């Protein structure tokens, strides 16, 4: 790390702390040449490979902007969108990859958006997964219904307890 004051090509780390969100490290450094102190912030870079082949830095703001369109007219707040973007970024960083295809990011958005709002999920999926006709919508809706039925059945089993539990108690 070059000293920003005298351009000496080295510095000594005096203190390191993680940021509140845990995604960056703040380091306090001192130049051995001029003795002046300065701070640096280090983050792991996450790059996006767009369909055109262009590589650009990952942006939560782009996720929020894209999902906001799908959420128009839905009961979704800006805070909900910010949390969704944060969860998506955390999931992507957890993969350990430093470069991701834009398509992979869209796929990472889908389950988070589905949890937030199913109508917005269908809107986003229809564009992202390139639904071509009504059959594509019907398949997606049928899957949502199956998942709801499975979740309701699972909740019913938990409420009733294991089979025969009431007979054993008598």
N, C-alpha and C positions, 0 to 999 in steps of 0.2 A: 504494500500500500504506500503510494507516494505521499509525502507530506504536502498538504495544499499551500503551505507557506513558503518553504524553501525548496520544494521538489526533491528532497532527499528520497532515495528509492526504497526506504524501509521505515517501519514504525513499530512500536512496542504496544501491545494490548495491555491496558491498565485494568479495565473492567468490562465484563460482558453481561448483558441481560436480555432475556427474551421479551418481545413485545407482548402487550396484553392479549392479542389474538393468537400468539404462539407461532405466527408465520414469519417473523423476522427476528433478527438478533441485532441489538444495538451495542456497539463496541466503542469504548472510550480509548483513544490511542494517544501516544506521546512520541514525538519525533526525537530520536537520539542525537540528531545533529543540532537542531535549533532549540529543542526542549519545549516547544509549544504543543498544546493539546488540541485534539479535534475528535469529533464523533463520526462514526460511520454506521450505516444501517445495511445489513446483509439479508437478502431474501433469495430463496431458491427460484430461479427463473422458470416460468412455465410458458412455453411457446405453442402457438396454434398454427397448424398447417391448413390453410384454407383450400377450398376446392380448386382454386386457380393455381395453387402451388406457392402462393405468397405465404411467408412465415411472419407472424406478428405476435406481440406479447398477449398473454391471456388477459381478459378484461371482464370483471364481474359486471361492469356497467352494460356491456353488450348482452350479457345473459338477461339482466333485468329488462333492458329495452326490448329484446325479442320475446320474452315471456309476457311483458306488459301488454303487447298487442293481443296475445291469446286471451288475456284476462280482462279485456275491455268489457265493461258492463257486468262484471262478476264481482262478488263481495270479497275482493282481495286487496289488501292494503299495501302501501309501499314497504312497510316493515316486513310483511309476509314475503314480498319479492326479494328484499335484501337478505332475509334468512335463507330463502331458497338458493340464491346465488352463492351464499357462503357455504351451504351444505354441498352444493355441486362442486365448488372449488376444493373443499376439503376431500371429497370423494376422489376427485381427479388427482390431487396431490398424493393421496394415499396409494395410488397405483405405482408411484415412483418414477413415472415417465417424465422426461423434461420437455418432450414434444408430443402433441396430441393432434389428431385429425379433427377438423371442425365437426365431422359426423359423430365422432366419439363423444364430443361435448353435448351434442343434441341428444344422444342416447342416454347420457348421464342426467340430463334435465328431465326426461320423461317420467321416471318413477317419482321424483321429487314433486313434479307438477301434478301428477296423478293424486298424490296424497293431499295436496293443497286444494285442488278444484278439478273435478272430473270433466266438466264442460270445457274448461281451459285446456285440460290435457288433450281432449279430443281435437280441439282446434289446432293445437300445436302439433299433435301427431299427424293430423291430416295434411299439414304442409310439410312437416319434417320427413314423414315416411311416404310422402307423395301418394296419398290416396287418389285413386284414379276414377272411382265410381262409388255408387251407393253401397255396393257389396262390401267394399273396404270399410266403410263406416259401420255397417251392420256387424261385421266380424269383430271390430274393436268394441262395439257396444255389447255384443254377446259375451265377450271376454270379461268386461267389467261386471256384467250381471252374474256370470259364473263365479267370479271372485267375491261378489257381495253375498251370493248364496252360500258359498263355502265359509265365509267369515261368520255369517249368521248361524250356520250349523255348528261351527266350532264354538261359538259363544253359547249356544243352547246346550251343548254337551258339558261345558264348564259349569253352567248354572244348575244342571240336573245332577252333576256328579257322575261317578262311575256307575255303570249298569249294576243294578242289584244293591246299591248302597242303601236305598230306603228299606228294602226287604231285610237286610242284615240288621238294621237298626230296630226293627220291630220285635 
